[in-house]
Amino acid sequence: MTSLLEFSSPPLLLECYLSHLKLNNFRCYVDAELQCDSRPVVLTGPNGAGKTNVLEAISFLSPGRGLRRATLSEVSRHREEGHSWGVMATVQGIHFSHDLATGVEIGQESERRTIKIDHEVVRSQTSLTEYLNVIWLTPQMDRLFQEASSARRRFLDRLVYALDREHARRLARYEHYFRERARVLKLGMRDPHWLATLEQHMAETGVAIAASRKNFIEMFFQSQTSSLSHFPKPILQLEGKIEEWLETEPALAVEERLTHLLASSRDRDAEIGGASEGPHKSDLKVYFNSQNRPAEQCSTGEQKALLLAIILTTARLKAYSDQRRPIILLDEVVAHLDEIRRQALFEEILSLNMQAWMTGTDSSVFLSMTTKFQHFHIENAILRPMN
């Protein structure tokens, strides 16, 4: 693994940006279309105009339920049966161009999401990570450090996607094995061979997930030698039994240990409807480095700065790892930063050549970057270019 100490400035990145975005029956938009270049994008307008809806649409170009964790029917402009919604985008680079699309038709029995890459249907959402990586920060995440550990795991896993494309597939496989084992236990189907097979798969995949998270944390720690100006240096730690075992034992030994633990806890797991141990129990702990304070004890402003520092550092890691930048979505973030941190954020985005998408009600906070950003005004679900 290359050390970030070897670099005094980010490497020249391959182009990777959204050059075209189209929404159909998505939230407040009947039809909306944007043509973009590789510069960062600013969306301004009054509250309720539809700014966040654009960011949410982009977030659906990655695995999962988007930045609001909405159900498929919730994002449809018409929620009645038979209506559909769609998000289409072109991911542009120096040597490539790919069309990504996702959407759903709201049916009577199911809400099945469709993914298309270059107009061909693909089976899994995780295929999107091969073409685009999306990271976001929203006002709803302000309480990330006070919320349940599941929210922090989702946040961490999205960061890991940036550096390990297989991580999303591992999570999907683990979830499948997890649910199947829970179903078998609930029905009282105690076929020992079938349960043992499921538990072995859970252990193999679960340990791989924990190892990938652990590797990300180690890379993040190395990157702290190259600090972000005017932002704190977060310390990230993983808490979990699997991670603890991996500190002193090889992965194969941990897999065997987890397999035995799952087998011995079948009765208890049947009662709780899940699994008493695994990567779904791990937690991300964040500390304010300069004062060594847990993030949950920091002020709201400090927590926001910590989250931004984590996201920007991950973007740097992505740049150094394969020279393809992520798309970063920052919803109403800039207005809550002081002038020094605001400018530091803008400068970091520009230095990494990222296409960050930022929203705000006050266009004046972006004035210093008028020519370096592309600006769209949104009102009543109508998008209008401003420069």
Secondary structure, 3 states (H helix, E strand, C coil): CCCHHHCCCCCCCECCEEEEEEEEEECCEEEEEEECCCCCEEEECCCCCCHHHHHHHHHCCCCCCCCCCCCCCCCECCCCCCCEEEEEEEEECCCCEEEEEEEEECCCCCCCEEEEECCEEECCHHHHHHCCCEEEECHHHHHCCCCCHHHHHHHHHHHHHHHCCHHHHHHHHHHHHHHHHHHHHHCCCCCHHHHHHHHHHHHHHHHHHHHHHHHHHHHHHHHCCCCCCCCCCEEEEEECHHHHHHCCCCHHHHHHHHHHHHHHCHHHHHHHCCCCCCHHHCEEEEEECCCCEEHHHCCHHHHHHHHHHHHHHHHHHHHHHHCECCEEEECCCHHHCCHHHHHHHHHHHHHCCCCEEEEECCHHHHHHHCCCCEEEEEECCEEEECC
